[in-house]
Amino acid sequence: MWRKVRRWLYLIHRWMGIAGCLLIAMWFGSGLVMMYIGFPVLTEAERLAGLPPLDVRAVATTPDAAMAAAGLSSFPRSLRLEMAGDLPVYRMVDDKGRPHTVAATDGRVIGAVDAATAQGTAQRFAGKPARWIETAERDQWTVPNGLNAWRPLHRIAIDDGRGTELYVSAKTGEVMRDTHRTERFWNWLGAVPHWLYFTPIRKDPPLWRQVVLWTSGPCVVVAITGVWIGWLRLRVRRRFAHGSMAGVSPYHGWMAWHHVAGLAGALFLLGWLISGWLSVNPNQWFNGRGFDGAALQRYAGHARASFPAPDWLGMLADGGAREIRMTWVGNVPALQVASGQGEITVLDPRSGAPVHWDRAMLTRTAGTLMPDAKVVASFLQTDADTYWYSHHNARRLPVLRLTFDDADHTWAYVDPSTGQVIGRSDDSRRLYRWVFNAAHCYDFASLTQQRLAWDVVMWVLSMAGLVMSVSGVVVGWRRLRR
């Protein structure tokens, strides 16, 4: 029986490993690229910097009138005032995730934006000459589902010497994404192969998810059988007389490198492959990152499609605002005025006076997020910790962390300056932080706070994985040739 088991171990590892090592080598190589070049995205800082200064003198429509024109019966998920080219507009996202745009000058609904208008918006956004290329539902750089409600998208080329292209929504006229030549090139060697983000697959989310599961899953089997065989063929005390690597391995050449590198990086390899498989949340084992819309509406304390009409000119005479968000916190209205540098000032829409949220009030209001649980602890966190930290994405600090007494030990994160809920965590998400983020990205505080140390660790581990996988590819190719 043991001989049969060993034979199947060798057969599974040998034949599944030929294809598996190709995938694993690709994942390690593309992962190194992703350490420095991420998938194209328009960051909040880039978006605010590209918006023209808000012309509040032209605003003649109230927020209530704009929501009525958009046909909203409840307060939207987001409501903001900004410029679309040279026109001030209200932009809304309703409770179903659908975007609406209403001109702030005369209250007309903007339901479509033609190519010429999109080109003008992109040119003003970039400050450089622009040229319309095409209008399409999606391409390689706009495959994520978060853009679906804004499709189709106008693709606009910017004459800036970097090959920059902007994507402008044909529904709302918003700049949704930017890419440049260098970013696109490296993404073909980084995020696209690493995430299997090829357009024909990624445009169908259920298909893409299954592809990820059924490519990474068998590679986990390859790794487990390889570690088992490698351990069986390893000798430390009674070494091989004609073996290599100081006699600990019976193999020579590429096979010896495959054997020793596979064992040296066994724990890293298994953790990395299994965490990659878990990244798509198979069977929905892990809870979501945020509170649902009903919870956030309870926190806002205001459900109707209404908002006090501010004196825009009196409040914003200096002309430095790029965007104004209208929000409610515990039935208290507030304006979040953002500058081009991303600085946010919170104002009372009735008086124009600065708003400073009381910690006790925010704690009481946060209790509405979970009506069946109580807030048992409130903590103002000023430094990053294991679960709230910046790595590839910046986290706001200080942040108010509120602990609930529910069965999942939920935490709510509230920005004390804006009063907005900006995060959620529970036992499930904290477990995911360890089985995915820690095992896949090694984003431990001791490493992420010292970028050079993180780079060195990731390069050393990735090179061990590359040696193991590339040597497996060579050995497999030689066997196929025979």
C-alpha positions as CSV (number, residue, x, y, z in Angstrom):
1,M,0.0,0.0,0.0
2,W,2.8,2.4,0.9
3,R,4.5,1.7,-2.4
4,K,1.3,2.5,-4.3
5,V,0.9,5.7,-2.3
6,R,4.5,6.8,-3.1
7,R,4.0,5.9,-6.8
8,W,0.9,8.1,-7.0
9,L,2.7,10.9,-5.2
10,Y,5.4,10.9,-7.9
11,L,2.9,10.6,-10.8
12,I,0.7,13.5,-9.5
13,H,3.7,15.7,-8.8
14,R,5.5,14.9,-12.0
15,W,2.7,15.4,-14.5
16,M,0.6,18.1,-12.7
17,G,3.9,19.9,-11.9
18,I,4.9,20.4,-15.5
19,A,2.0,22.8,-16.0
20,G,1.9,23.9,-12.4
21,C,5.5,25.1,-12.3
22,L,4.9,27.3,-15.3
23,L,2.0,29.0,-13.5
24,I,4.0,29.2,-10.2
25,A,7.0,30.7,-12.0
26,M,4.7,33.3,-13.7
27,W,3.1,34.2,-10.4
28,F,6.5,34.7,-8.7
29,G,7.9,36.8,-11.5
30,S,4.7,38.9,-11.9
31,G,4.5,39.4,-8.1
32,L,7.9,41.0,-8.1
33,V,6.7,43.5,-10.7
34,M,3.5,44.2,-8.7
35,M,5.7,45.3,-5.7
36,Y,6.4,48.5,-7.7
37,I,3.7,48.9,-10.3
38,G,0.0,48.3,-9.5
39,F,-3.0,47.9,-11.7
40,P,-4.1,51.3,-13.2
41,V,-6.5,53.2,-11.0
42,L,-7.4,56.9,-10.7
43,T,-6.5,57.7,-7.1
44,E,-8.5,60.2,-5.0
45,A,-5.6,62.5,-4.9
46,E,-5.2,62.4,-8.7
47,R,-9.0,63.0,-9.2
48,L,-9.1,66.0,-6.9
49,A,-5.9,67.5,-8.4
50,G,-7.4,67.2,-11.9
51,L,-10.8,68.8,-11.1
52,P,-11.1,72.5,-12.0
53,P,-11.8,75.0,-9.2
54,L,-15.5,74.9,-8.3
55,D,-17.4,77.9,-9.7
56,V,-20.0,78.4,-7.0
57,R,-21.2,81.7,-8.6
58,A,-22.9,79.6,-11.3
59,V,-24.7,77.3,-8.9
60,A,-28.4,78.1,-9.0
61,T,-30.0,74.7,-8.2
62,T,-30.4,73.5,-4.6
63,P,-29.4,70.0,-3.5
64,D,-33.1,69.1,-3.0
65,A,-34.0,70.2,-6.5
66,A,-31.1,68.2,-7.9
67,M,-32.2,65.0,-6.1
68,A,-35.8,65.6,-7.2
69,A,-34.6,66.0,-10.8
70,A,-32.7,62.7,-10.6
71,G,-35.8,61.0,-9.4
72,L,-34.4,60.0,-6.0
73,S,-36.9,59.3,-3.1
74,S,-34.2,58.7,-0.5
75,F,-30.9,60.3,0.3
76,P,-28.2,58.9,-2.0
77,R,-25.1,56.9,-1.0
78,S,-23.1,59.9,-2.1
79,L,-23.9,63.5,-3.1
80,R,-21.3,65.9,-4.2
81,L,-20.9,69.2,-6.1
82,E,-18.0,69.6,-8.6
83,M,-17.1,70.8,-12.0
84,A,-17.7,68.9,-15.3
85,G,-15.5,70.9,-17.7
86,D,-16.8,74.5,-17.2
87,L,-20.2,73.4,-15.8
88,P,-20.9,72.9,-12.0
89,V,-22.8,69.6,-11.5
90,Y,-24.3,67.5,-8.7
91,R,-23.1,63.9,-8.8
92,M,-25.1,61.3,-7.0
93,V,-24.9,57.5,-6.5
94,D,-28.3,56.1,-5.4
95,D,-28.9,53.2,-3.1
96,K,-28.7,50.7,-6.0
97,G,-25.3,52.0,-7.0
98,R,-26.5,53.9,-10.1
99,P,-24.9,57.2,-10.9
100,H,-26.9,60.4,-11.6
101,T,-25.6,63.8,-12.8
102,V,-27.7,67.0,-12.7
103,A,-26.5,70.5,-13.9
104,A,-26.2,72.8,-10.9
105,T,-27.0,75.8,-13.2
106,D,-30.5,74.9,-14.4
107,G,-31.3,71.5,-12.9
108,R,-31.3,69.5,-16.1
109,V,-30.4,65.9,-16.0
110,I,-27.3,64.9,-17.9
111,G,-27.8,61.3,-19.1
112,A,-25.3,61.1,-21.9
113,V,-22.0,62.8,-22.7
114,D,-20.7,62.8,-26.3
115,A,-17.2,62.3,-27.5
116,A,-16.5,66.0,-28.0
117,T,-17.6,67.0,-24.5
118,A,-15.6,64.1,-23.0
119,Q,-12.5,65.2,-25.0
120,G,-12.9,68.7,-23.5
121,T,-13.3,67.4,-20.0
122,A,-10.2,65.3,-20.4
123,Q,-8.2,68.2,-21.8
124,R,-9.1,70.4,-18.9
125,F,-8.5,67.6,-16.4
126,A,-5.0,66.9,-17.7
127,G,-4.1,70.5,-18.8
128,K,-2.7,69.1,-22.1
129,P,-4.1,68.7,-25.6
130,A,-6.4,65.7,-25.9
131,R,-7.6,63.4,-28.7
132,W,-10.6,61.1,-28.6
133,I,-9.7,57.5,-29.5
134,E,-12.8,55.4,-29.1
135,T,-15.9,54.7,-27.0
136,A,-16.2,51.2,-25.7
137,E,-17.8,49.1,-23.0
138,R,-14.5,47.9,-21.6
139,D,-10.9,47.2,-22.5
140,Q,-7.9,45.7,-20.7
141,W,-7.6,48.6,-18.3
142,T,-11.3,49.0,-17.5
143,V,-12.3,45.5,-16.7
144,P,-13.1,45.8,-13.0
145,N,-16.8,45.6,-12.1
146,G,-16.7,48.8,-10.1
147,L,-16.9,50.7,-13.4
148,N,-20.0,48.9,-14.8
149,A,-22.6,51.5,-13.8
150,W,-20.6,54.2,-15.6
151,R,-20.1,52.4,-18.9
152,P,-19.6,52.9,-21.9
153,L,-16.3,54.9,-21.5
154,H,-14.7,57.4,-23.8
155,R,-10.9,56.7,-24.2
156,I,-9.0,59.9,-24.6
157,A,-5.3,60.3,-25.4
158,I,-3.4,63.1,-23.7
159,D,-0.4,64.7,-25.5
160,D,2.0,64.8,-22.5
161,G,4.9,62.6,-23.8
162,R,4.0,59.8,-21.4
163,G,1.3,58.1,-23.5
164,T,-1.4,59.0,-20.9
165,E,-5.0,58.0,-21.6
166,L,-8.0,59.0,-19.7
167,Y,-11.3,57.2,-19.5
168,V,-14.4,59.4,-19.3
169,S,-17.9,58.0,-18.6
170,A,-20.3,58.4,-21.5
171,K,-23.1,58.6,-19.0
172,T,-21.9,61.1,-16.5
173,G,-18.8,62.8,-18.0
174,E,-16.6,61.8,-15.0
175,V,-13.0,60.9,-15.4
176,M,-12.9,57.4,-14.2
177,R,-9.4,56.1,-14.9
178,D,-6.0,57.1,-16.1
179,T,-3.1,55.0,-17.5
180,H,0.2,55.8,-19.0
181,R,2.6,53.9,-21.4
182,T,5.0,52.7,-18.8
183,E,2.2,51.5,-16.5
184,R,0.5,49.6,-19.2
185,F,3.7,47.9,-20.3
186,W,4.7,46.7,-16.8
187,N,1.1,45.5,-16.1
188,W,1.4,43.0,-18.9
189,L,4.3,41.5,-16.9
190,G,2.6,42.2,-13.5
191,A,-1.0,42.4,-12.5
192,V,-2.6,41.1,-15.7
193,P,-0.9,37.6,-15.7
194,H,-0.7,37.5,-11.9
195,W,-4.5,38.0,-11.4
196,L,-5.4,36.3,-14.7
197,Y,-6.9,39.7,-15.6
198,F,-7.4,39.0,-19.3
199,T,-10.4,40.9,-20.6
200,P,-12.3,37.9,-22.1
201,I,-12.1,36.1,-18.7
202,R,-12.4,39.1,-16.3
203,K,-15.5,40.6,-17.9
204,D,-17.4,37.5,-16.7
205,P,-16.9,37.6,-12.9
206,P,-18.2,34.1,-12.1
207,L,-16.0,32.6,-14.9
208,W,-12.9,34.6,-13.7
209,R,-13.4,33.4,-10.2
210,Q,-13.6,29.8,-11.2
211,V,-10.5,30.1,-13.4
212,V,-8.6,31.5,-10.4
213,L,-9.8,28.7,-8.2
214,W,-9.1,25.9,-10.7
215,T,-5.6,27.1,-11.6
216,S,-4.3,28.0,-8.1
217,G,-6.1,24.9,-6.5
218,P,-4.2,22.3,-8.5
219,C,-0.9,24.2,-7.9
220,V,-1.5,23.8,-4.1
221,V,-1.7,20.0,-4.7
222,V,1.5,20.1,-6.7
223,A,3.2,22.0,-3.9
224,I,2.0,19.6,-1.2
225,T,3.0,16.5,-3.1
226,G,6.4,18.1,-3.9
227,V,7.1,18.9,-0.2
228,W,6.1,15.3,0.8
229,I,8.4,13.8,-1.9
230,G,11.2,16.2,-1.1
231,W,11.1,15.3,2.6
232,L,11.1,11.6,1.7
233,R,14.2,12.1,-0.5
234,L,16.1,14.2,2.0
235,R,19.0,12.8,4.1
236,V,20.7,14.8,6.8
237,R,22.4,12.2,9.0
238,R,23.1,9.3,6.6
239,R,23.9,11.2,3.5
240,F,24.0,10.0,-0.1
241,A,27.4,8.9,-1.1
242,H,27.0,10.2,-4.7
243,G,24.4,12.9,-4.0
244,S,24.7,16.6,-4.4
245,M,24.2,19.6,-2.1
246,A,26.6,18.1,0.5
247,G,24.9,14.7,0.0
248,V,21.5,15.7,1.4
249,S,19.9,15.2,-2.1
250,P,20.2,12.2,-4.4
251,Y,19.7,14.4,-7.4
252,H,22.1,16.4,-9.6
253,G,21.8,19.6,-11.7
254,W,18.4,21.2,-12.2
255,M,16.7,18.4,-10.2
256,A,18.9,19.0,-7.2
257,W,18.1,22.8,-7.3
258,H,14.4,21.9,-7.6
259,H,14.7,19.5,-4.6
260,V,16.6,21.8,-2.2
261,A,14.9,25.1,-3.2
262,G,11.5,23.5,-2.9
263,L,12.2,22.3,0.7
264,A,13.9,25.5,1.7
265,G,10.9,27.6,0.7
266,A,8.3,24.9,1.4
267,L,6.3,26.9,4.1
268,F,6.5,30.1,2.2
269,L,5.4,28.4,-1.0
270,L,2.5,26.6,0.5
271,G,1.3,29.7,2.4
272,W,1.6,31.8,-0.7
273,L,-0.3,29.4,-2.9
274,I,-3.0,28.7,-0.4
275,S,-3.5,32.4,0.4
276,G,-3.7,33.2,-3.3
277,W,-6.4,30.6,-3.7
278,L,-8.3,32.2,-0.7
279,S,-8.0,35.7,-2.3
280,V,-11.2,35.2,-4.2
281,N,-13.1,34.1,-1.0
282,P,-14.2,30.6,-2.0
283,N,-17.7,29.7,-0.8
284,Q,-17.9,33.2,0.7
285,W,-16.1,32.0,3.8
286,F,-15.1,35.6,4.9
287,N,-17.4,38.5,5.5
288,G,-17.4,41.8,3.6
289,R,-15.2,44.8,4.4
290,G,-17.9,47.3,5.0
291,F,-21.3,47.9,6.5
292,D,-24.3,47.5,4.3
293,G,-26.4,50.4,2.9
294,A,-29.1,50.0,5.6
295,A,-26.6,50.3,8.4
296,L,-25.0,53.4,6.9
297,Q,-28.4,55.0,6.4
298,R,-29.2,54.4,10.1
299,Y,-25.9,56.0,11.0
300,A,-26.7,59.0,8.8
301,G,-30.0,59.3,10.7
302,H,-31.6,60.9,7.6
303,A,-33.4,58.9,4.9
304,R,-35.3,61.6,2.9
305,A,-33.9,63.1,-0.3
306,S,-33.3,66.5,1.3
307,F,-30.4,68.7,2.4
308,P,-30.2,72.3,3.6
309,A,-29.5,74.7,0.8
310,P,-26.1,76.3,1.6
311,D,-25.0,79.8,0.8
312,W,-22.3,78.6,-1.6
313,L,-20.9,82.0,-2.5
314,G,-20.8,83.1,1.1
315,M,-19.0,80.0,2.3
316,L,-16.6,79.5,-0.6
317,A,-15.7,82.9,-1.9
318,D,-11.9,82.1,-1.9
319,G,-12.4,79.7,-4.9
320,G,-10.1,77.0,-3.5
321,A,-12.7,74.2,-3.3
322,R,-12.5,71.4,-5.9
323,E,-15.4,69.3,-4.5
324,I,-18.1,69.5,-1.9
325,R,-19.6,66.3,-0.4
326,M,-23.0,66.6,1.4
327,T,-23.4,64.1,4.2
328,W,-25.5,63.4,7.3
329,V,-24.2,62.1,10.6
330,G,-26.8,61.3,13.3
331,N,-29.3,63.6,11.5
332,V,-26.8,66.4,11.5
333,P,-25.9,67.8,8.0
334,A,-22.3,68.6,7.0
335,L,-20.3,69.7,4.0
336,Q,-16.9,68.2,3.3
337,V,-15.0,70.8,1.3
338,A,-12.0,69.3,-0.5
339,S,-9.1,71.3,-1.9
340,G,-6.9,70.3,-4.9
341,Q,-4.3,69.0,-2.4
342,G,-6.9,66.7,-0.8
343,E,-7.3,68.8,2.4
344,I,-10.8,68.4,3.8
345,T,-12.7,71.1,5.8
346,V,-16.0,70.2,7.4
347,L,-18.6,73.0,7.5
348,D,-22.1,73.5,8.8
349,P,-24.3,74.0,5.7
350,R,-26.6,76.5,7.5
351,S,-24.0,78.8,9.1
352,G,-20.8,78.0,7.3
353,A,-19.0,77.5,10.6
354,P,-16.4,74.7,11.0
355,V,-17.8,71.5,12.4
356,H,-15.9,69.5,15.1
357,W,-17.5,66.2,15.8
358,D,-17.8,65.2,19.5
359,R,-16.4,61.8,20.2
360,A,-19.2,60.8,22.6
361,M,-21.8,61.8,19.9
362,L,-20.0,59.7,17.2
363,T,-19.9,56.8,19.6
364,R,-23.7,57.0,20.3
365,T,-24.4,57.4,16.6
366,A,-22.2,54.4,15.7
367,G,-24.5,52.3,17.9
368,T,-27.1,52.5,15.2
369,L,-24.9,50.5,12.8
370,M,-25.8,47.4,14.7
371,P,-29.2,47.7,16.5
372,D,-28.9,44.2,18.1
373,A,-25.5,44.9,19.6
374,K,-24.0,47.5,22.0
375,V,-20.8,49.6,21.7
376,V,-18.7,48.3,24.6
377,A,-15.4,50.2,23.9
378,S,-14.3,53.4,22.2
379,F,-10.7,54.0,21.3
380,L,-9.0,56.8,19.4
381,Q,-6.3,55.1,17.5
382,T,-3.4,57.5,16.5
383,D,-0.9,54.9,15.2
384,A,-1.1,52.0,12.8
385,D,-1.6,48.6,14.3
386,T,-2.0,45.0,13.0
387,Y,-5.4,45.5,11.5
388,W,-5.4,49.2,10.6
389,Y,-2.3,50.2,8.7
390,S,-1.1,51.6,5.4
391,H,0.7,49.4,2.9
392,H,-0.2,49.8,-0.8
393,N,-3.3,51.8,0.3
394,A,-3.2,54.6,2.8
395,R,-5.3,54.4,5.9
396,R,-6.5,57.6,7.7
397,L,-5.2,58.3,11.2
398,P,-6.3,59.2,13.8
399,V,-9.3,56.9,13.6
400,L,-12.0,56.2,16.2
401,R,-12.4,52.4,16.7
402,L,-15.6,51.2,18.2
403,T,-16.1,47.7,19.5
404,F,-19.5,45.9,19.6
405,D,-20.5,43.0,21.8
406,D,-22.0,40.9,19.0
407,A,-21.0,37.3,18.4
408,D,-18.5,38.3,15.6
409,H,-16.8,41.0,17.8
410,T,-17.3,43.7,15.2
411,W,-15.2,46.8,15.1
412,A,-16.3,50.0,13.3
413,Y,-13.8,52.6,12.2
414,V,-15.0,56.3,12.1
415,D,-13.0,59.3,10.8
416,P,-13.2,61.8,13.7
417,S,-12.6,64.7,11.4
418,T,-15.4,64.0,8.9
419,G,-17.7,61.8,11.1
420,Q,-17.9,59.2,8.3
421,V,-17.7,55.4,8.7
422,I,-14.5,54.4,6.9
423,G,-14.0,50.7,7.8
424,R,-15.4,47.6,9.4
425,S,-13.7,44.5,10.9
426,D,-14.8,41.4,12.6
427,D,-13.4,37.9,13.6
428,S,-13.8,36.8,10.0
429,R,-12.0,39.8,8.4
430,R,-9.2,39.6,11.0
431,L,-8.7,36.0,10.2
432,Y,-8.6,36.9,6.5
433,R,-5.9,39.4,7.3
434,W,-3.7,36.6,8.5
435,V,-4.5,33.9,6.0
436,F,-4.3,36.2,3.0
437,N,-2.6,39.5,3.6
438,A,0.1,38.2,6.0
439,A,0.7,34.9,4.1
440,H,0.6,36.5,0.7
441,C,1.9,40.1,1.1
442,Y,4.0,39.8,4.3
443,D,2.6,43.1,5.4
444,F,3.8,42.9,8.9
445,A,4.3,46.3,10.7
446,S,8.0,45.5,11.3
447,L,8.5,45.2,7.5
448,T,6.0,47.7,6.0
449,Q,7.3,50.5,8.2
450,Q,10.8,49.8,6.7
451,R,10.2,49.5,3.0
452,L,13.8,48.4,2.3
453,A,13.4,45.5,4.7
454,W,10.1,44.4,3.1
455,D,11.7,44.6,-0.3
456,V,14.7,42.4,0.7
457,V,12.4,39.8,2.4
458,M,10.1,39.6,-0.6
459,W,13.0,39.3,-3.1
460,V,14.7,36.6,-1.2
461,L,11.5,34.5,-0.8
462,S,10.5,35.1,-4.4
463,M,13.9,34.1,-5.7
464,A,13.7,30.8,-3.8
465,G,10.3,30.3,-5.4
466,L,11.6,31.2,-8.8
467,V,14.5,28.8,-8.5
468,M,12.1,26.0,-7.4
469,S,9.6,26.7,-10.2
470,V,12.0,27.4,-13.1
471,S,14.0,24.3,-12.3
472,G,10.8,22.3,-12.2
473,V,9.9,23.7,-15.7
474,V,13.3,22.7,-17.0
475,V,13.1,19.2,-15.5
476,G,9.5,18.8,-16.8
477,W,10.4,20.0,-20.3
478,R,13.3,17.5,-20.5
479,R,11.0,14.6,-19.4
480,L,8.4,15.6,-22.0
481,R,11.1,15.6,-24.7
482,R,12.1,12.1,-23.8
